[in-house]
Amino acid sequence: MFDDVLERVEASLDVPYPQRSYILRELEADLAACHGALIEQGMSDEEARAAALRDLGLDEDALASLSALHMPVIRRILLRLPEFAREPAEWLAAGSSLIVGFYFIITEVPMLDLIHEGGYSMYFILAVAGAALLLQARRAFAWFVSRDHSATSLARNTPTPLYLAAATMLASLGGTAGAFRAVFTFVLDGKHGADVVIMGAYEALAPLLLGSTLAFLIVLVHAVLAAALRAIQVKTPV
């Protein structure tokens, strides 16, 4: 009976999930109880519906008060920034976490040696995968740190990172194929020994190793974010 009203409230209410779901359930129960009581008093269905909505006071001011009451601290801080600075601030916060992660990988894993072995294709692989991971980091920050579950924020839940993961994988296959082509050239000219050929084949696998690892990480993060949205009862399709 009140589904249309509740859908409008859900779209207008700037409250993070799952609190938004709890509020909607409470509103639905209050509307149903008030409507039933008015019906018992002799009102018609339409009159009772209108009176229940009026008594509950679901106007813009009430929704704004609810939104302000439940707004997370990080979101409050972001909203205090000038409008032009909010989005860069989100990108900066997301990028900082990504830089820390990359720094840890480079210092703890022989990443530079792997990049040197793979050649120039490795930089393209890193650029594409880095863009995908930055998108994921920005979404994770918005949805689970600042807890911005507005329609604009949730509309960022697109398959773009998956496309970039596919591009990362294809780039890694292309880099490895090109490296093996060079190895086969060594074999055909007959001027290089078996040890050089084996070393070349070993290094040719570097793009495939890096690209497949990063593509797997991108897809994994995408799946985790989607599962986390479902866990907090976000109703936007994921």
Backbone torsions as a table, in degrees:
resi	resn	phi	psi	omega
1	MET	NA	-37.6	-178.4
2	PHE	-109.7	18.7	-176.3
3	ASP	-60.6	-41.1	-178.6
4	ASP	-64.4	-38.6	179.5
5	VAL	-68.6	-43.9	-178.9
6	LEU	-66.0	-35.1	176.5
7	GLU	-64.8	-40.1	177.7
8	ARG	-66.4	-40.6	178.7
9	VAL	-64.1	-42.7	-179.7
10	GLU	-62.1	-38.7	179.6
11	ALA	-71.1	-30.5	-175.7
12	SER	-90.6	-25.3	-173.7
13	LEU	-78.2	115.0	-179.4
14	ASP	-92.6	67.9	179.7
15	VAL	-125.2	135.4	-179.1
16	PRO	-67.5	150.9	172.6
17	TYR	-78.1	151.9	3.5
18	PRO	-86.4	0.6	-180.0
19	GLN	-57.9	-35.8	-179.7
20	ARG	-62.2	-39.8	178.3
21	SER	-64.8	-40.3	178.9
22	TYR	-63.6	-43.7	179.9
23	ILE	-61.8	-43.1	-179.9
24	LEU	-63.1	-39.6	178.4
25	ARG	-65.6	-39.6	178.4
26	GLU	-65.7	-42.0	178.7
27	LEU	-63.5	-40.7	179.4
28	GLU	-63.0	-43.3	179.2
29	ALA	-65.5	-41.3	179.7
30	ASP	-65.3	-42.3	179.0
31	LEU	-63.1	-43.5	-179.5
32	ALA	-64.9	-41.8	-180.0
33	ALA	-65.1	-44.7	-179.9
34	CYS	-65.4	-41.7	179.3
35	HIS	-62.4	-44.9	179.6
36	GLY	-62.2	-40.7	179.9
37	ALA	-65.2	-38.9	179.8
38	LEU	-70.7	-34.1	175.7
39	ILE	-63.0	-41.2	179.5
40	GLU	-65.2	-25.7	178.8
41	GLN	-80.6	-3.4	175.2
42	GLY	105.9	4.4	178.2
43	MET	-74.8	155.1	172.4
44	SER	-75.7	168.3	-178.0
45	ASP	-60.0	-46.1	-178.1
46	GLU	-66.9	-41.6	179.0
47	GLU	-64.3	-41.7	179.7
48	ALA	-65.3	-39.3	179.4
49	ARG	-63.2	-47.6	-179.8
50	ALA	-64.0	-40.6	-179.4
51	ALA	-67.9	-38.7	179.2
52	ALA	-63.4	-42.5	178.3
53	LEU	-65.5	-38.9	-179.8
54	ARG	-68.2	-42.5	-178.2
55	ASP	-66.8	-34.9	-178.0
56	LEU	-75.9	-22.5	173.7
57	GLY	67.4	50.7	-179.1
58	LEU	-86.9	59.1	178.7
59	ASP	-95.0	179.8	-176.2
60	GLU	-63.8	-37.0	-179.8
61	ASP	-65.1	-40.9	179.5
62	ALA	-65.6	-42.6	178.9
63	LEU	-65.1	-38.7	178.0
64	ALA	-64.2	-38.4	178.8
65	SER	-65.6	-42.8	177.0
66	LEU	-62.0	-42.1	-179.9
67	SER	-62.7	-44.2	-179.6
68	ALA	-65.5	-35.6	-178.1
69	LEU	-66.2	-37.6	-174.2
70	HIS	-100.8	7.7	-176.5
71	MET	-73.0	128.2	179.4
72	PRO	-65.4	158.0	-175.5
73	VAL	-62.3	-45.2	-178.5
74	ILE	-60.9	-40.3	178.6
75	ARG	-65.7	-38.1	177.9
76	ARG	-60.7	-42.3	-179.4
77	ILE	-63.3	-44.2	179.7
78	LEU	-62.6	-39.6	-178.4
79	LEU	-71.3	-18.4	176.3
80	ARG	-78.6	-16.8	177.4
81	LEU	-73.7	155.8	172.6
82	PRO	-56.6	147.7	-174.2
83	GLU	-56.2	-37.8	-177.9
84	PHE	-70.0	-17.5	-175.9
85	ALA	-97.4	-10.0	-174.1
86	ARG	-67.0	-49.3	-177.9
87	GLU	-65.8	-44.5	174.4
88	PRO	-58.1	-35.0	179.2
89	ALA	-64.6	-40.0	177.6
90	GLU	-64.2	-45.0	178.7
91	TRP	-61.7	-39.8	-179.5
92	LEU	-65.0	-43.7	179.4
93	ALA	-63.9	-43.2	179.2
94	ALA	-67.1	-43.0	-179.3
95	GLY	-65.0	-33.9	-180.0
96	SER	-62.2	-43.7	178.8
97	SER	-64.7	-35.4	179.6
98	LEU	-69.4	-40.2	179.1
99	ILE	-63.3	-41.3	177.6
100	VAL	-61.4	-42.0	178.6
101	GLY	-63.4	-44.1	178.9
102	PHE	-65.3	-38.2	178.7
103	TYR	-62.2	-42.2	178.6
104	PHE	-62.5	-43.2	-178.8
105	ILE	-64.5	-43.6	-177.6
106	ILE	-66.3	-37.2	-178.1
107	THR	-80.4	-31.5	-175.8
108	GLU	-95.7	-20.2	-178.2
109	VAL	-121.0	142.4	179.8
110	PRO	-70.0	59.1	-175.7
111	MET	-68.4	-39.9	-178.6
112	LEU	-63.2	-37.8	177.0
113	ASP	-64.9	-39.8	179.5
114	LEU	-64.6	-41.3	178.7
115	ILE	-64.6	-41.5	178.9
116	HIS	-62.8	-39.0	179.3
117	GLU	-67.1	-37.2	-174.8
118	GLY	-80.5	-19.1	178.6
119	GLY	84.7	-162.6	-172.9
120	TYR	-66.0	-27.4	-179.5
121	SER	-61.5	-24.2	-179.1
122	MET	-64.8	-34.3	-179.1
123	TYR	-69.4	-36.5	176.8
124	PHE	-66.9	-42.0	177.9
125	ILE	-60.1	-44.7	-180.0
126	LEU	-64.8	-37.4	-179.5
127	ALA	-65.6	-45.8	-178.5
128	VAL	-67.6	-46.6	-179.8
129	ALA	-65.8	-36.4	178.4
130	GLY	-63.5	-38.9	177.3
131	ALA	-63.1	-42.2	179.4
132	ALA	-64.5	-44.2	-178.8
133	LEU	-68.8	-31.9	176.5
134	LEU	-66.8	-40.5	175.2
135	LEU	-60.0	-43.9	179.9
136	GLN	-65.4	-40.1	-179.8
137	ALA	-65.7	-38.8	178.8
138	ARG	-64.8	-41.8	178.2
139	ARG	-64.1	-43.7	180.0
140	ALA	-61.3	-41.3	178.8
141	PHE	-63.7	-47.1	-176.7
142	ALA	-65.6	-42.8	-172.6
143	TRP	-82.5	-31.9	-170.4
144	PHE	-122.9	-7.6	175.1
145	VAL	-107.4	-60.6	175.3
146	SER	-80.9	-12.9	176.8
147	ARG	54.1	48.7	176.3
148	ASP	-88.1	101.9	-179.3
149	HIS	-110.6	33.2	174.7
150	SER	-71.4	164.6	-179.7
151	ALA	-60.7	-37.0	180.0
152	THR	-64.5	-42.6	-179.7
153	SER	-68.2	-45.0	-178.1
154	LEU	-70.3	-20.5	177.4
155	ALA	-68.5	-13.5	177.1
156	ARG	-76.4	-4.4	-179.7
157	ASN	-79.2	77.1	-177.9
158	THR	-115.8	166.1	179.0
159	PRO	-81.0	12.6	-177.2
160	THR	-53.2	-45.1	178.3
161	PRO	-60.3	-31.7	178.3
162	LEU	-68.2	-37.6	175.3
163	TYR	-63.4	-41.4	178.6
164	LEU	-67.6	-32.8	175.3
165	ALA	-64.2	-41.5	177.1
166	ALA	-63.9	-41.3	178.0
167	ALA	-63.6	-38.0	177.0
168	THR	-61.7	-44.7	-179.5
169	MET	-65.1	-43.0	179.4
170	LEU	-65.1	-39.2	177.5
171	ALA	-63.5	-38.3	178.8
172	SER	-67.3	-39.8	176.7
173	LEU	-64.8	-40.6	177.7
174	GLY	-64.9	-41.3	178.5
175	GLY	-63.4	-42.5	178.8
176	THR	-67.7	-40.1	178.8
177	ALA	-62.8	-43.2	178.3
178	GLY	-63.6	-39.0	179.3
179	ALA	-67.4	-39.5	178.4
180	PHE	-67.9	-30.4	176.2
181	ARG	-61.9	-41.1	177.3
182	ALA	-65.7	-37.5	178.1
183	VAL	-63.8	-42.7	179.5
184	PHE	-64.3	-30.6	176.0
185	THR	-63.6	-40.8	176.3
186	PHE	-61.3	-40.8	-178.6
187	VAL	-65.5	-42.2	-175.5
188	LEU	-70.6	-35.6	-178.9
189	ASP	-75.9	-14.7	174.1
190	GLY	67.4	12.7	-176.9
191	LYS	-96.5	-4.0	-177.4
192	HIS	-118.8	146.6	-179.3
193	GLY	-79.3	174.1	-177.3
194	ALA	-63.6	-33.1	-178.5
195	ASP	-65.7	-36.5	178.6
196	VAL	-68.7	-42.1	179.8
197	VAL	-63.3	-43.4	179.9
198	ILE	-64.3	-42.4	178.1
199	MET	-62.9	-40.1	178.2
200	GLY	-63.7	-41.7	178.4
201	ALA	-65.4	-37.6	178.6
202	TYR	-62.4	-46.2	-179.4
203	GLU	-70.7	-28.2	-179.4
204	ALA	-65.3	-22.0	-179.5
205	LEU	-79.9	-10.2	-176.1
206	ALA	-59.8	-47.2	178.9
207	PRO	-60.4	-40.5	-179.7
208	LEU	-65.3	-40.2	179.7
209	LEU	-64.5	-47.9	-179.0
210	LEU	-67.1	-47.9	-176.2
211	GLY	-63.6	-43.8	-179.2
212	SER	-66.6	-36.9	178.3
213	THR	-64.8	-46.0	-179.5
214	LEU	-68.5	-39.1	178.3
215	ALA	-62.4	-41.5	177.3
216	PHE	-62.3	-41.5	-179.7
217	LEU	-64.2	-41.8	179.6
218	ILE	-61.7	-47.4	-179.1
219	VAL	-64.8	-40.2	179.7
220	LEU	-62.5	-46.0	179.2
221	VAL	-62.7	-39.9	178.3
222	HIS	-60.5	-43.3	179.9
223	ALA	-66.8	-39.5	179.5
224	VAL	-64.9	-43.2	179.1
225	LEU	-63.1	-42.5	178.9
226	ALA	-62.5	-42.5	179.2
227	ALA	-66.0	-37.2	179.5
228	ALA	-67.0	-37.7	176.5
229	LEU	-63.4	-41.7	177.9
230	ARG	-64.6	-36.5	-177.2
231	ALA	-65.0	-31.0	179.9
232	ILE	-97.6	16.3	169.9
233	GLN	68.6	30.1	174.6
234	VAL	-69.2	129.7	-175.0
235	LYS	-91.4	-6.8	176.8
236	THR	-65.9	136.0	178.4
237	PRO	-56.2	135.3	-178.7
238	VAL	-121.6	NA	NA
